Amino acid sequence: MDLVNHLEGRLLFAVPKKGRLQQATFDLLSGSDIQFRRETRLDIALVKNHPIALVFLPAADIPTFVGEGRVDLGITGGDQVAEHEACSSSTEETGVEKVLDLGFGRCKLQVQVPEKGDIKEPEGLVGRNIVTSFVGLTEQYFARLEDLGDKTVSGDGDVPVRNRLRTKIKYVGGSVEAACALGVAHGIVDLVESGETMKAAGLKAIDTVVESTAILIKSKHPSNPKLVDMIASRINGVITAQKYVLCQYNVDRNLLETATKITPGMRAPTITALEDSAWAAVSSMVLKEKIAIVMDELTACGATDILVLSIANSRTG
């Protein structure tokens, strides 16, 4: 049976073919019990336990395929979705819907110039040469600056004419950071994660165009809305589990109100009576990044037997 027949009736889910988002995406799928095996060099993998087919695409192409309804779901960077929206003329029938912020792949699309150059503000790049992989967002950004710097001067017969500087924006698919050193551009607009590549190229950021994380997007007309909702619910459960830990402790009932203010939980803490009626056991979800401080505060208020447990998965309202 050919691949087309295999795909019949399956929900198509686009995931990054390679790059910085791929491994975190695979971890998310695994945590959501979406089981698949990708054969070598094949860009489609059939999910074993659901009527889903994963389609491996470049992250930059995923918003286009989702927006045109070629695939139902996709995981890509928010920067790529913003670029797609800047370049396309979506209608009520086309375009993407943002389902979830996935929290990983955090980066910034920034305006960068040579560290030792004389340009200190983005306005200094208006009318000059810019190199980027994000032409749509860059054109929008500099169009706003051009509007701000637009001047009216007197022409023949005192008729006002516009004297507007036009910024020259050129697309480069890779190695954007080399453009200034090679004399191709006065500045660039490029993604920054740690900033190390930018510094190594002798560049500095002078403004941020877009801040981005990975997001789950869907077509406006998915083939199986119920399955889309199920996948989104599972992924959201995994994300929540990654952000939180379960904190359990015992506390004197006289101190219970103070302790539960420290650990209010998602909706409310779970309080259980102990055999010693003067004491209670408390269980509450706490943000992982704040758990050390919470444990210190609980200890200071008199709580004892404090335990922190990992959460493998979750469903929260």
C-alpha positions in Angstrom: 0.0 0.0 0.0 1.4 3.4 -1.0 2.0 6.3 1.4 -1.0 8.3 0.2 -3.3 5.4 1.3 -1.5 5.2 4.6 -2.2 8.9 5.2 -5.9 8.6 4.4 -7.9 9.6 7.5 -4.9 10.6 9.5 -4.4 14.0 11.1 -1.3 15.7 9.7 1.0 17.2 12.4 4.0 19.2 11.2 7.1 19.2 13.4 10.6 20.7 12.9 12.8 18.7 10.6 16.0 19.8 12.3 17.3 22.6 14.4 17.0 24.1 17.9 13.3 23.1 18.4 13.5 19.5 17.3 14.6 17.6 20.4 12.3 19.5 22.8 9.5 18.8 20.4 10.3 15.1 20.4 10.3 15.2 24.2 6.9 16.8 24.2 5.5 14.2 21.9 6.9 11.4 24.0 5.4 12.9 27.1 2.0 13.1 25.3 2.2 9.4 24.4 2.4 10.1 20.7 4.4 7.0 19.6 6.3 7.0 16.3 9.4 5.8 14.7 11.0 7.9 11.9 12.6 5.9 9.2 15.9 7.1 7.9 15.6 10.0 5.5 11.8 9.9 5.5 10.0 13.1 6.2 6.7 11.4 7.3 6.2 9.1 10.2 3.0 7.3 11.1 2.0 7.4 14.8 1.4 3.9 16.1 -1.3 4.6 18.7 -3.4 7.4 17.1 -4.6 8.2 13.6 -1.9 10.9 13.2 1.0 11.3 10.7 4.0 13.4 11.6 5.3 15.5 8.8 8.9 16.8 9.2 9.4 20.2 7.7 11.8 23.2 8.1 10.4 25.3 11.0 10.2 28.3 8.6 7.8 26.4 6.3 5.4 25.1 9.0 3.2 28.2 9.3 2.7 28.2 5.5 1.6 24.5 5.4 -0.7 25.0 8.4 -2.0 28.3 7.2 -2.9 26.8 3.8 -4.6 23.8 5.5 -2.1 21.3 4.0 -1.4 20.1 7.5 -3.7 20.3 10.6 -1.2 21.1 13.4 2.3 22.3 13.7 5.0 23.2 16.2 7.3 26.0 15.2 8.8 29.2 16.6 6.6 32.2 17.3 9.1 34.2 15.2 8.4 32.1 12.2 4.6 32.5 12.7 5.1 36.3 13.0 7.2 36.3 9.8 4.5 34.3 7.9 1.8 36.7 9.0 4.0 39.7 8.0 4.5 38.2 4.5 1.1 36.8 3.8 -2.4 38.1 3.3 -4.4 35.7 5.4 -8.2 35.6 5.1 -11.0 34.2 7.3 -10.4 30.9 5.5 -6.6 30.8 5.7 -3.9 31.5 8.2 -3.0 29.9 11.5 -4.5 29.8 15.0 -2.2 29.9 18.0 -3.1 27.1 20.4 -0.4 27.0 23.1 2.8 28.7 24.0 5.2 25.8 24.6 7.7 27.7 26.6 10.9 26.4 25.1 13.1 27.7 22.3 13.2 31.2 23.8 15.0 33.7 21.6 14.8 37.3 20.3 14.8 38.7 16.8 17.1 41.7 17.2 18.5 44.6 15.2 22.3 44.3 15.3 25.2 46.6 14.2 29.0 46.4 14.5 30.2 46.9 18.0 32.8 49.3 17.0 30.6 51.2 14.5 29.1 54.7 14.9 25.4 53.5 14.8 23.9 53.5 18.3 20.2 53.7 17.5 18.0 51.8 15.0 17.1 55.2 13.4 20.7 55.3 12.2 20.0 52.4 9.9 17.1 54.0 8.0 18.1 54.4 4.4 21.0 51.9 4.7 21.6 48.3 3.8 20.1 45.6 6.0 20.5 41.8 5.7 18.1 39.3 7.3 16.3 36.0 7.0 13.1 37.7 8.3 12.3 40.1 5.4 8.6 40.6 6.3 9.2 41.6 9.9 12.2 43.6 9.0 10.3 45.6 6.3 7.5 46.3 8.8 10.0 47.4 11.4 11.8 49.8 9.2 8.7 51.1 7.5 7.6 52.4 11.0 11.0 54.1 11.4 10.7 55.6 8.0 7.3 56.9 8.8 8.6 58.6 11.9 11.5 60.1 10.0 9.4 61.1 7.0 9.8 64.8 6.2 7.8 67.2 4.0 9.9 69.7 2.1 9.0 72.4 -0.4 9.0 71.4 -4.1 8.5 73.5 -7.2 5.9 76.1 -6.7 5.9 75.5 -3.0 4.0 72.2 -3.5 4.9 69.8 -0.5 6.7 66.6 -1.5 7.8 63.7 0.6 11.5 63.2 1.2 11.5 59.7 2.6 14.5 57.5 3.0 14.1 53.9 1.9 15.9 51.2 3.8 17.3 48.5 1.5 16.5 45.0 2.9 18.2 41.9 1.4 17.3 38.3 2.1 20.1 35.9 3.2 19.2 32.4 4.3 22.1 31.7 6.6 25.3 33.2 8.1 23.5 36.5 8.4 25.9 37.6 11.2 28.8 37.7 8.6 27.1 40.4 6.4 28.5 43.4 8.2 32.1 42.1 8.3 31.9 41.3 4.6 30.7 44.8 3.8 27.3 43.6 2.5 25.2 45.5 5.2 25.4 48.3 7.7 23.2 46.2 10.1 21.4 42.9 10.3 18.1 41.6 11.8 18.8 38.1 13.2 17.8 35.6 16.0 19.6 35.7 19.3 19.5 33.0 21.8 22.6 33.2 24.1 24.2 36.1 22.2 27.5 34.3 21.8 27.4 34.1 18.0 26.5 37.8 17.9 29.5 38.8 20.1 31.9 36.5 18.2 30.9 38.3 15.0 31.7 41.7 16.6 28.0 42.8 16.7 25.8 44.3 19.4 22.0 44.5 19.6 20.4 47.9 19.5 16.7 46.9 19.5 14.4 43.9 19.6 11.8 43.3 16.9 10.1 40.2 18.3 10.5 37.9 21.3 9.7 34.3 20.6 9.2 30.8 22.0 8.0 27.7 20.4 4.2 27.5 19.9 1.6 25.0 18.9 -0.5 26.2 15.9 -3.5 24.7 14.1 -5.3 25.2 10.8 -8.5 27.2 10.8 -10.2 24.1 9.4 -8.5 21.0 10.9 -9.6 17.6 9.6 -10.3 16.2 13.1 -11.1 19.0 15.6 -11.7 16.5 18.4 -8.3 14.9 17.9 -6.7 18.4 17.7 -8.2 19.3 21.1 -7.0 16.0 22.6 -3.4 16.5 21.4 -3.5 20.1 22.7 -4.8 18.9 26.1 -2.0 16.3 26.4 0.7 18.7 25.4 -0.6 21.3 27.9 -0.5 18.7 30.6 3.1 17.9 29.8 4.1 21.6 29.8 2.4 22.1 33.2 4.1 19.0 34.6 7.5 20.4 33.5 6.8 23.8 35.2 5.6 22.5 38.5 6.6 20.1 41.3 4.4 18.6 44.1 5.3 19.9 47.5 4.1 17.9 50.5 4.7 18.8 54.2 3.2 18.5 57.7 2.3 21.5 59.8 0.7 22.4 63.1 -2.9 23.4 62.5 -2.3 26.7 64.3 0.2 27.5 61.5 -1.9 26.1 58.7 -3.2 29.4 57.4 0.3 30.9 57.3 1.7 27.8 55.5 -1.0 27.6 52.9 -0.5 31.2 51.9 3.0 30.1 51.0 1.7 27.2 48.9 -1.7 28.2 47.6 -1.6 25.6 44.8 -3.3 25.9 41.4 -6.7 26.2 42.9 -6.3 25.3 46.5 -3.9 23.0 48.5 -5.0 19.6 49.5 -5.2 19.3 53.3 -5.4 15.9 55.0 -5.9 15.1 58.7 -3.1 13.2 60.5 -3.6 10.8 63.4 -2.3 13.5 65.6 -5.3 15.9 65.3 -3.2 18.9 66.1 -1.3 18.5 62.8 -2.3 18.4 59.1 -0.6 17.2 56.0 -0.6 19.6 53.0 0.0 18.8 49.3 0.3 21.6 46.7 1.7 22.3 43.3 4.5 24.8 43.3 6.4 26.4 40.4 9.7 24.5 40.0 11.7 27.7 39.7 10.4 28.9 43.1 10.5 25.7 45.1 13.8 26.4 47.0 12.4 29.7 48.3 9.1 28.1 49.2 10.9 25.4 51.2 12.9 28.0 53.1 9.7 29.9 53.9 7.8 26.8 55.0 10.7 25.8 57.3 10.8 29.3 58.8 7.0 29.2 59.5 7.3 25.8 61.3 6.4 23.2 58.6 8.2 19.9 58.8 8.8 16.7 56.8 8.9 18.8 53.6 9.1 16.6 50.4 9.3 17.7 46.8 8.1 15.2 44.1 8.4 15.4 40.3 5.2 15.5 38.3 5.3 13.1 35.2 2.1 14.5 33.6 -0.9 16.5 34.5 -4.4 17.7 33.6 -5.3 21.0 35.2 -8.3 23.2 34.9 
